[in-house]
Amino acid sequence: MTLSYKCINRLTVYCLILMSSVSLAIDIPELSDRPQLQINDNAIIVGQKSEDRQTESFLGVPFAQPPIGEGRWAPPRPMEAPTGIYKADEFPAACMQGDHITTWYKGVAESFGGDPQLITHPRVNEDCLYLNIWRPVNTSDSPQVLPVIVYIHGGSNKGGWSYEPNYIGHKLSAKGIIVISIAYRLGVFGFFSHPAIEQSNFGLLDQISALQWVNNNIVALGGDAQRITVMGESSGANNIDYLMTSPAGKGLFSRVIHQSGGSSLTNRGIPAVHLKVGTSFAHQAIGSNVNDPIAALRKLSAEEILTTSTRVFKDHYFDPVVDGHSVLEPIMDTIKADKMHSFDLLIGSNNDEWLMYTDAQPDIDGWLEREVAEPDAAALKQMVTNETDDRRKLDLLRTAKYYVCPSLVLATEVSSLDRQAWVYHFTRQREGKLAATMGAYHGAELPYIFDTHDDWLPTVGIDHRLTNIMQSYWANFAATGNPNQSGLAEWPRYNRDSQKVQSIGDTLYSSVHGSKPLCDFLSPN
């Protein structure tokens, strides 16, 4: 069967092709030698091979219908059964967002002496529910099914995209894993509460939809349905906390890699707070005397929505909310009731998560007064007196409260359910005086996991060695539920009796986390 070239241009929906047979083959010369992903009898996704020919990729594969028009502030709608050939060799538009993440990257690059002008903002669009797939090239006549990692990016649920430079998955995939990065609606497009709509957590529903797509197409992907790992960093990890406690997330994955998250455990997701700011947004966008505010808001352009929301939601964090649909109750309530899903867990945080956000003269007393009860505040302040740098004192407290302590709580709960839990503490600081001001900052582990060290990052031999070690740990966990293998420093399991964590940095060793005493006061409960 011969197809016209019109049917293989990049589109936002699958090209529909009239075919005389249910068997589909590609006989177009420029596509015939490209990797193919046949997701049903009548549809083929065409990708491309990496330069080293070790992996192949399928970029910009739609997993849900575009959330536009009536789809804005509605659960994602599954794609209709596709037919024909879909050319998937370029990244799609990122979901609607401002310059939050671009500004972050520019700041980090400049802090390391790089040129911030080299950081560019992606094109954005409401039509953004796509995923990217990287998998090893099949060189066997009888290939084995492979473990799968589905990556959920961070960005405070208001920014970020699935193909940021640090998330390109081909080098991690070369370790024998199918790596998939997914998009989800952000900001007011993805997390919006209003009295006129029943649901609120559309970005979370997008993540569930993407995981359903992966499960539904696992055979075509060459993946193992029993070895699907969901991995996230920062707000991506926080979103996973909801996936592993929401009924809608049950059965979609069996392993979790959780990096620098956990603050969601203390989030109560109180609807009234989100409804108030959502109503204010609607009033400022369309006025208060509107019979059907959601219909009126849907008529506005995405750019108008983004402009107004940037102003109204300036100090708002887009956490999921208890809406009675995707989130039934606060996360800790689910955990206490022993209703968390069953999965193996690799979890951890970085040594200096909050240092880059800490002022030169931080108000430690003010932070303690806001965050903890008075008796605990005095004890906590005493625990950090050995630190001579006030910035480091506050960084220790914040890193413990928002990252370390929730991570230890989750690891303890998972181990109590007779599943495996492994905890890490990332300590590697880049070389040089500029790097010393950053420490092991929030997100510093990502270039090691994906082997995507930016040109402006000082990268030396130890960084390359550590990259190989961390990729091996992560790949082993995705494959077996255990990060260990012969030749790697042994990583002990975490449980109530042996609370050892793996320190990953210039040296590798296991010990009780140094912030454990702080967590006796700061852990969510």
VOGU-3710 file (C-alpha; in Angstrom, 3 decimals, decimal comma):
1> mtlsykcinr> 0,000/0,000/0,000  1,355/3,411/-0,930  0,544/6,489/1,147  0,683/10,094/0,082  3,181/12,407/1,777  0,317/14,561/3,002  -0,514/11,868/5,495  2,860/11,862/7,219  3,310/15,527/8,006  3,332/16,324/11,709
11> ltvyclilms> -0,229/16,888/12,924  -1,860/17,406/16,299  -4,049/14,361/15,681  -3,377/11,048/13,993  -3,626/11,090/10,218  -6,698/9,140/9,145  -6,023/6,976/6,121  -8,425/4,820/4,119  -6,851/1,403/3,867  -7,831/-1,697/1,978
21> svslaidipe> -6,257/-4,035/4,531  -5,823/-4,215/8,309  -2,143/-4,957/7,747  -0,118/-1,771/7,578  3,394/-1,529/6,192  5,577/1,430/5,292  6,976/1,525/1,766  7,951/5,189/1,683  11,767/5,190/1,276  12,487/8,040/3,675
31> lsdrpqlqin> 10,526/6,327/6,478  10,985/2,608/5,871  14,298/2,367/7,741  13,113/4,361/10,718  12,042/2,730/13,998  8,373/1,893/14,146  5,892/1,491/16,958  2,765/-0,379/15,869  0,152/0,397/18,506  -2,683/-1,512/16,829
41> dnaiivgqks> -3,353/-3,358/13,569  -3,989/-0,124/11,711  -1,594/2,429/13,181  2,167/2,901/13,104  4,163/5,595/14,869  7,429/6,378/13,090  10,365/7,683/15,124  14,092/8,104/14,669  17,338/6,573/15,890  19,908/8,350/18,033
51> edrqtesflg> 23,212/9,380/16,505  25,030/6,483/18,183  22,300/4,081/16,956  21,925/2,626/20,472  18,459/4,006/21,129  15,386/5,086/19,207  12,886/7,773/20,030  9,257/8,634/19,369  8,689/12,289/20,197  5,387/14,082/20,575
61> vpfaqppige> 3,049/11,094/20,733  -0,475/12,190/21,758  -1,969/10,328/24,719  -5,213/12,337/24,998  -7,285/14,680/22,898  -6,278/18,360/22,979  -7,793/19,990/26,104  -9,200/22,953/24,230  -12,687/24,436/23,904  -14,999/22,329/26,058
71> grwapprpme> -11,926/20,327/27,054  -10,504/23,245/29,032  -11,066/22,464/32,739  -12,423/19,026/31,939  -10,905/15,567/32,464  -8,684/14,478/29,567  -10,489/12,599/26,807  -8,827/9,441/25,405  -7,601/9,513/21,837  -9,870/7,787/19,367
81> aptgiykade> -8,414/4,571/17,965  -5,859/5,839/15,441  -5,214/4,532/11,952  -2,407/5,226/9,553  1,096/6,570/9,997  2,094/9,180/12,548  5,486/10,820/12,227  6,866/11,392/15,743  10,285/12,970/15,378  10,007/16,396/17,012
91> fpaacmqgdh> 9,016/17,687/20,418  5,540/19,217/20,742  4,620/22,546/22,272  4,934/22,780/26,040  1,802/23,338/28,099  0,747/26,950/28,694  3,044/28,689/31,195  4,988/31,847/31,907  8,749/32,193/32,231  8,991/30,599/35,713
101> ittwykgvae> 11,250/27,691/34,686  13,183/29,578/32,034  14,052/32,203/34,647  15,157/29,445/37,048  17,485/27,913/34,458  18,927/31,318/33,609  19,620/31,985/37,271  21,379/28,662/37,791  23,398/29,032/34,594  24,487/32,532/35,600
111> sfggdpqlit> 25,409/31,309/39,093  27,809/28,855/37,453  29,282/31,520/35,180  27,281/30,531/32,097  25,485/32,793/29,645  21,814/33,033/30,683  20,875/34,272/27,200  21,520/30,768/25,878  18,450/29,564/27,811  15,381/29,855/25,590
121> hprvnedcly> 11,686/29,573/26,353  9,781/26,773/24,590  6,791/27,425/22,389  3,613/26,872/24,383  0,075/25,831/23,534  -3,018/24,419/25,213  -2,735/21,487/22,816  0,076/19,860/24,772  -0,917/16,385/25,999  1,909/14,447/24,394
131> lniwrpvnts> 4,591/12,081/25,627  8,093/11,177/24,445  9,503/7,672/24,284  13,107/6,472/24,225  13,961/2,789/24,069  17,027/0,659/23,288  17,412/-0,470/19,696  16,311/-4,079/19,367  19,170/-6,230/18,066  17,696/-9,614/19,014
141> dspqvlpviv> 15,302/-11,875/17,168  13,713/-12,689/20,540  13,785/-9,418/22,486  12,993/-9,398/26,171  10,300/-7,134/27,530  11,925/-4,137/29,208  11,304/-2,188/32,407  9,670/1,215/31,898  10,292/4,551/33,625  7,622/7,229/33,214
151> yihggsnkgg> 9,044/10,622/34,176  6,915/13,479/35,579  8,715/16,831/35,470  8,753/19,438/38,225  8,168/23,180/38,121  5,777/23,981/40,997  2,886/22,721/38,827  2,980/26,040/36,985  5,980/25,557/34,700  8,293/23,005/33,157
161> wsyepnyigh> 8,057/20,710/30,159  8,725/17,081/29,356  11,819/17,706/27,236  13,811/20,198/29,271  17,529/19,732/28,516  18,027/17,720/31,699  15,180/15,284/30,893  16,230/13,958/27,469  16,024/10,203/27,964  18,222/8,467/25,390
171> klsakgiivi> 21,293/7,958/27,605  19,274/6,566/30,498  17,393/4,359/28,035  20,704/2,915/26,844  20,887/1,216/30,266  18,189/-1,174/29,067  15,081/0,808/29,975  12,170/2,324/28,101  12,072/5,962/29,251  8,908/8,010/28,763
181> siayrlgvfg> 8,469/11,678/29,684  4,965/13,087/29,880  3,289/16,484/29,812  0,396/17,699/31,938  -1,620/20,898/32,177  -0,050/23,546/34,398  -1,078/26,503/36,516  -4,690/27,575/36,254  -5,137/25,326/33,195  -4,256/22,241/35,233
191> ffshpaieqs> -5,194/23,083/38,824  -8,295/25,252/39,038  -11,115/25,274/41,577  -14,399/27,084/40,991  -17,929/26,544/42,369  -19,226/25,989/38,824  -17,066/22,917/38,123  -16,922/19,634/40,034  -13,281/18,702/39,569  -10,076/20,630/40,201
201> nfglldqisa> -6,991/18,519/39,518  -6,878/18,373/35,726  -3,077/18,194/35,588  -3,145/15,174/37,891  -5,804/13,577/35,688  -3,523/14,168/32,684  -0,773/12,203/34,434  -3,192/9,370/35,107  -4,278/9,446/31,461  -0,664/9,214/30,294
211> lqwvnnniva> -0,039/6,240/32,595  -3,177/4,566/31,269  -1,885/5,082/27,717  1,409/3,450/28,692  -0,373/0,480/30,273  -2,729/0,094/27,312  0,172/0,120/24,827  2,744/-1,706/26,915  3,024/-4,680/24,525  3,613/-2,450/21,518
221> lggdaqritv> 6,214/-0,517/23,488  8,086/-3,719/24,277  7,657/-3,005/27,977  6,866/-5,160/30,971  3,479/-4,341/32,517  4,753/-5,651/35,870  7,741/-3,280/35,861  6,409/0,221/35,310  8,180/2,795/37,450  6,827/6,312/37,837
231> mgessganni> 9,602/8,818/38,533  9,291/12,488/39,452  11,332/15,363/40,836  10,149/18,305/42,971  6,466/18,948/42,222  6,597/15,913/39,919  7,439/13,811/42,986  4,728/15,588/44,975  2,213/14,680/42,286  3,287/11,053/42,597
241> dylmtspagk> 2,314/11,243/46,270  -1,249/11,818/45,055  -1,007/9,094/42,413  0,026/6,545/45,032  -2,882/7,438/47,296  -5,630/8,199/44,745  -7,922/5,334/43,704  -7,444/6,409/40,085  -3,706/5,672/40,303  -4,040/2,122/41,575
251> glfsrvihqs> -2,532/-0,550/39,358  -0,838/1,847/36,956  2,686/1,328/38,345  4,528/-0,976/40,727  7,599/1,129/41,559  8,260/4,755/42,446  11,396/6,900/42,164  10,787/10,013/44,235  13,350/12,834/44,003  13,335/15,992/46,140
261> ggssltnrgi> 9,631/16,042/46,966  7,373/15,237/49,880  6,023/18,588/51,034  2,634/17,435/49,727  2,327/15,193/52,776  1,532/18,222/54,906  -0,863/19,705/52,343  -4,475/19,439/53,483  -5,783/20,440/50,063  -8,586/22,493/51,614
271> pavhlkvgts> -11,100/23,302/48,845  -12,276/26,611/50,333  -8,845/28,214/49,928  -8,608/27,239/46,261  -12,234/28,114/45,518  -11,707/31,616/46,864  -8,757/32,428/44,634  -10,392/30,642/41,680  -13,497/32,800/42,036  -11,346/35,918/42,244
281> fahqaigsnv> -9,584/34,882/39,037  -12,902/34,453/37,218  -14,140/37,843/38,397  -11,018/39,589/37,171  -11,048/37,738/33,860  -14,729/38,078/32,880  -16,474/40,115/35,587  -18,811/39,003/38,374  -22,233/39,229/36,676  -21,965/36,221/34,372
291> ndpiaalrkl> -24,539/33,421/34,353  -22,131/30,721/33,155  -18,621/31,779/34,188  -16,871/28,626/32,978  -18,408/28,919/29,510  -17,327/32,552/29,398  -13,808/31,687/30,528  -13,572/28,987/27,867  -14,199/31,619/25,219  -11,089/33,561/26,245
301> saeeilttst> -7,833/32,835/24,500  -5,195/30,816/26,287  -2,984/33,906/26,321  -5,679/35,955/28,064  -6,143/33,218/30,661  -2,391/33,026/31,266  -1,981/36,805/31,599  -4,768/37,181/34,157  -3,794/34,076/36,110  -0,164/35,176/36,378
311> rvfkdhyfdp> -1,360/38,240/38,248  -4,119/36,675/40,385  -2,238/33,491/41,303  1,109/35,219/41,868  1,536/33,894/45,425  -0,552/30,744/44,998  0,958/27,250/44,910  -0,874/24,955/42,508  -1,179/21,907/44,735  -3,859/19,335/44,013
321> vvdghsvlep> -6,962/19,887/46,119  -9,383/17,491/47,811  -12,172/17,594/45,210  -13,893/14,287/45,932  -12,909/12,865/42,549  -9,195/12,460/41,871  -8,215/13,360/45,464  -10,561/12,058/48,138  -8,681/13,127/51,258  -5,306/14,545/52,375
331> imdtikadkm> -2,372/12,236/51,676  -1,460/11,606/55,323  -5,049/10,581/56,073  -4,802/7,903/53,394  -1,435/6,723/54,693  -2,655/6,535/58,292  -5,665/4,521/57,164  -3,324/2,004/55,435  -4,914/2,735/52,047  -1,741/3,705/50,175
341> hsfdlligsn> -1,081/1,579/47,073  1,569/-1,143/47,189  4,871/-0,364/45,435  8,637/-0,442/45,850  10,247/2,928/46,530  13,549/4,659/45,790  13,417/8,083/47,424  15,703/10,877/48,527  16,746/14,493/48,471  19,774/16,728/48,016
351> ndewlmytda> 22,009/18,169/50,691  21,316/21,860/49,970  17,790/21,926/48,532  16,929/25,399/49,766  20,323/27,133/49,828  19,885/28,952/46,494  16,605/30,429/47,737  17,990/31,644/51,078  18,783/35,326/51,658  22,216/36,477/52,791
361> qpdidgwler> 20,746/37,400/56,189  17,971/34,869/56,730  15,295/35,270/59,402  15,667/31,938/61,172  13,552/32,929/64,159  10,747/34,129/61,911  10,744/30,871/59,966  10,682/28,786/63,137  7,842/30,862/64,526  5,760/30,251/61,397
371> evaepdaaal> 6,549/26,598/60,883  6,772/24,860/64,275  5,379/25,023/67,786  7,275/27,149/70,304  8,821/24,329/72,388  10,068/22,592/69,248  11,436/25,835/67,799  13,910/26,276/70,654  15,122/22,698/70,370  15,498/22,931/66,598
381> kqmvtnetdd> 17,458/26,160/66,804  19,829/24,530/69,266  20,389/21,608/66,898  21,840/23,824/64,168  24,112/25,952/66,378  27,197/24,075/65,160  26,674/25,627/61,718  28,505/28,954/61,479  26,698/30,119/58,315  23,149/31,347/58,970
391> rrkldllrta> 22,183/30,549/55,372  23,179/26,954/55,923  21,286/26,831/59,227  18,027/27,813/57,569  18,753/25,607/54,567  19,180/22,622/56,875  15,841/23,298/58,547  13,955/23,868/55,326  15,551/20,934/53,513  14,643/18,681/56,427
401> kyyvcpslvl> 11,046/19,864/56,709  10,122/19,929/53,026  12,201/17,046/51,663  14,144/14,807/54,070  11,510/14,196/56,748  8,604/13,426/54,383  10,927/11,095/52,458  11,793/9,149/55,600  8,105/8,932/56,528  7,191/7,518/53,117
411> atevssldrq> 10,086/5,049/53,198  9,011/3,837/56,632  5,403/3,386/55,507  6,399/1,491/52,356  8,680/-0,854/54,287  5,907/-1,496/56,810  3,765/-2,763/53,898  6,439/-5,412/53,170  7,672/-3,619/50,071  11,248/-2,514/49,462
421> awvyhftrqr> 12,318/1,046/50,306  15,670/2,631/49,489  16,657/6,155/50,600  19,447/8,324/49,198  21,122/11,574/50,246  22,734/13,341/47,269  25,766/15,410/48,325  27,830/16,048/45,183  28,858/19,696/44,803  30,336/20,804/41,482
431> egklaatmga> 33,915/22,046/41,292  34,852/25,702/41,804  34,077/28,737/43,958  30,810/29,531/42,181  29,564/25,996/42,761  30,319/26,352/46,470  27,615/29,005/46,733  25,068/26,533/45,322  25,991/23,287/47,071  24,014/20,187/46,114
441> yhgaelpyif> 21,105/22,375/45,025  17,492/21,544/44,181  17,602/19,611/40,908  21,368/19,025/41,013  20,953/15,243/40,741  19,029/15,351/37,448  22,006/15,764/35,054  23,497/12,640/36,643  20,332/10,564/36,285  19,849/11,458/32,624
451> dthddwlptv> 23,550/12,090/31,806  22,687/15,545/30,479  25,354/17,799/31,940  24,810/21,323/30,633  27,770/23,039/29,001  27,814/25,670/31,766  28,090/23,049/34,517  31,695/22,346/35,593  31,882/18,611/34,839  34,999/16,583/35,630
461> gidhrltnim> 35,936/12,932/35,923  34,161/12,311/39,209  30,931/13,667/37,746  31,088/11,201/34,867  31,851/8,307/37,233  29,003/9,332/39,518  26,688/9,542/36,509  27,378/5,913/35,649  26,858/4,850/39,268  23,565/6,686/39,672
471> qsywanfaat> 22,206/5,533/36,324  23,071/1,965/37,301  21,311/2,319/40,663  18,204/3,815/39,052  18,143/1,281/36,184  18,600/-1,661/38,538  15,728/-0,455/40,685  13,454/-0,091/37,655  14,386/-3,605/36,541  14,312/-5,474/39,858
481> gnpnqsglae> 13,050/-3,202/42,651  16,592/-3,244/44,087  19,306/-0,704/43,102  22,198/-3,011/43,972  24,447/-5,004/41,688  27,908/-6,494/41,864  30,589/-3,817/41,636  28,480/-1,013/43,105  28,737/0,235/46,668  26,085/-1,663/48,614
491> wprynrdsqk> 22,903/0,302/49,293  21,028/-1,014/52,358  17,250/-1,285/52,502  15,483/1,241/54,693  13,103/0,132/57,434  12,185/0,960/61,016  14,952/-1,237/62,436  17,750/-0,161/60,082  17,235/3,442/59,063  20,286/3,599/56,803
501> vqsigdtlys> 20,362/5,904/53,795  22,846/5,885/50,926  25,034/8,975/50,700  25,774/9,614/47,005  28,525/12,114/46,278  32,316/12,273/46,248  32,152/9,094/48,318  29,406/6,519/48,709  28,487/5,168/52,126  25,465/4,331/54,249
511> svhgskplcd> 24,482/5,823/57,605  21,520/7,253/59,472  20,565/10,552/57,833  22,208/13,534/59,533  18,841/15,321/59,665  17,104/12,481/61,471  17,139/14,375/64,835  15,517/17,365/63,111  12,880/15,059/61,685  11,867/13,930/65,147
521> flspn> 10,369/17,426/65,414  9,543/18,188/61,764  8,145/14,954/60,296  4,564/15,128/58,991  2,096/13,210/61,103
//
